[in-house]
Amino acid sequence: MSRELTEAARCAALIRAELNKHRIAAIVRSRNFAGGDAVDVTLMNDPLPATVQQVEAFCGKLQDGHFDGMTDCYHYAHHNDNLPRAKYVHVSVRYSDAIRAEARAYLDTYWGDSRADWQRDQDVWPCLNGTLGHFWTDRKPRVRLAAEAAPGLQEEIVKTAAWLDQVNAGVHPGVAMQRVDEAMRVVA
């Protein structure tokens, strides 16, 4: 006797298949409760911030709607496709202790020793999610390959990649160059 999967379980299976297709390590679980269902996605192996954003965008398409805390109501979106959906789809990231330690060391060089321990600990998450500094720039595959191909130009490659990241995020090219120059002076 085969049992029928709940819609949240089908949604989790779709997310799991998409992540496996792109070789993204994750734990995907569904749960059902009174008044709804949810899918929890936990990304593993220290993903780049761009990967996290793409997973969040994909998973967001599979959420039924959103909760409005002001009116204490859940607003359903009207979807015309036949994709399985869940009431809530959560994406979180589990970073390893090693990458957290690297981020903290990066922040120590970025800010210097002028900050208190609690401030340094507080800045680790913005550093890991890509909103503070250029921690991930030299960890990107395209930057690593270019640096290996031209070892003497590594600093210039990292600088150019950081500039491109900011321009692609909507920062004016001149402002982006000033930010990158300042960050490179701080690290050097």
QUIWOJO-V949748 format. One record per helix or strand of 3 or more residues. SS is the DSSP state (a for helix, b for strand). FROM is the first residue (numbers start at 1). TO is the last residue. If there is no record, write none. Layout:
SS|FROM|TO + SS|FROM|TO
//
This chain:
a|7|21 + b|26|33 + b|36|43 + a|49|60 + b|65|68 + b|73|76 + b|88|93 + a|97|111 + a|117|128 + a|137|139 + a|141|149 + a|151|168 + a|173|187
//
